Amino acid sequence: MDLFKNFADIKAVQKLEQLARTPYNLAASTALSPERLAAYRVSSCGFDFLYGTQRVDAQVMQALQELADQARLVEQFKAMKSGAVMNRIIGYDSEERQVLHTACRDIFTDKPLSPEETAQAKEQLDRLKKFLADLDKGMICNTKGESFTTMVQVGIGGSDLGPRALYLALKRYCQPGRKACFIANVDPDDAAAVLAELDLSRTLINVVSKSGTTLETLTNEELVRSALTAAGLDPARHMIAVTGAGSPMDDPEKYLAAFHMYDYIGGRYSATSMVGGVTLAFALGYENFLELLRGANAADQTGEQDNITENLPLLMALLGIWNRNFLGHNTVAVLPYSQALLRFPAHLQQCDMESNGKQVSRFGESVQWKTGTIVWGEPGTNGQHAFYQLLHQGSEIVPAEFIGFRQSQYQEDITIKGTTSQQKLLANMLAQSLALALGRVHENPNKSFAGNRPSSLLIADRLTPYSMGALLALYENKIALQGFCWNINSFDQEGVQLGKVLANRILSELAEEKEGERLSPDAPELSLIKAAGLEKK
Ligand SMILES: O=P(O)(O)OC[C@H]1O[C@](O)(CO)[C@@H](O)[C@@H]1O
């Protein structure tokens, strides 16, 4: 495909390499002038993005725009949204799929970019709306005629992390008498702890797996089924499913209701499909889920702008590439100053690292440049009392992405010494960004801060379904745009397969399956089973 180009062959890359020899010094006395902080600011889909505390200047910004243009990033993004087969490795066996999670939220126009897929998304939304209405009207209820109050989502990876992060972020908006819980880990204690808290008779179990083959999810499905049976309940009245059309789990007979997602939606990009939709709409209400989609759609539209100062996900992507490929920083910390976003960094870890943790280009060649960044993070201010020491004075420079909101969600606050808790929270976020940039000169070396450490700030008025949807899609789009720039396939995950194969071999051995399927006596799996003390006596 002539849209694909190797990163190293892009002219702007050489220019950026030159510029990276003398990057902007954030610790210089006049570095953070009012003019700079006002100029390095972009507003989009309800967020203000402040990047005056990144190590960029006008020349770098110009070169990053050239990089975007020469790599045809926006064209690739539009091609993705319009249904081009972006999930592929040319010349090799690969998934060969479209990448159309954006179609799930392109539902607010008469002219969606991918009409067929948006029609499928709308069909699923209509079915969900009807299901929820039937629950409200009491047409679907337990055997005693009582309503369901809780939905437990059983799924893992993309079938858990995004939906869970969004639910926790928006719990404030739960409908009265509704809540959601999540079981992901095959660790039986995960399920036991969740189930112990529930009245199963008032609970719906939502089993979510795109492939319908994931070991953890299928195991937990059986575990929950047996818990229902043990409680004298009929699983057929309590269990619903979300799965890929045609997957082994796609058997409506087994479930009270079943919803579909499609192979053109990657697991880690599926939170705005039925994978997130069923649980979120049950707990938060259908209208709030639509608001989330509206916010995500706004971020998808922003991603079509050519100019990096009008295209926030592109700007975020390019600043990340500047830090990764040109300034040589290996990790990025995502630091939400919002307790509700506590699992958002975990979701981004999958979304980003499973997408861009690749070393083969879309031409099937080994890449000669750095790709995916290590993503991690925790909410502030808690993180300040944990790992920020390393951010300020450690030998590793970690670019930080701060996220904050001017107002709290619950609006229950207290003024102490003239400021509210929300102001204290935000003051800390701004202070951290400044401290990283400016540093401090001190005669005692142990008390001095070198500064000149990059960060950016993403600020909106409030964490609502709309702003959460926008935030989610800004990051999803940032990640895809970075993958396009690195010329890697951000939409497959071959790197998770080997571990699954080996786990299955170990499990066959532990299950003492038939002779022909047992491991040979010198197999490393067998030696490790013995060394770990897991051998059957
Ligand atoms: O939804 P599924 O098919 O159960 O997959 C769960 C997760 O497993 C993975 O394939 C990785 O093992 C993820 O990409 C995916 O989100």
The ligand as an ORCA input file, in Angstrom:
! r2SCAN-3c Opt
* xyz 0 1
  O     -12.382    -10.718     24.019
  P     -11.519    -11.944     23.981
  O     -11.529    -12.604     22.653
  O     -11.893    -12.894     25.084
  O     -10.017    -11.501     24.193
  C      -9.563    -10.903     25.359
  C      -8.218    -10.282     25.150
  O      -7.255    -11.252     24.833
  C      -6.310    -10.720     23.911
  O      -6.476    -11.367     22.710
  C      -4.904    -10.890     24.393
  O      -4.686    -12.142     24.910
  C      -6.654     -9.254     23.813
  O      -6.249     -8.693     22.630
  C      -8.117     -9.280     24.027
  O      -8.603     -8.021     24.369
*
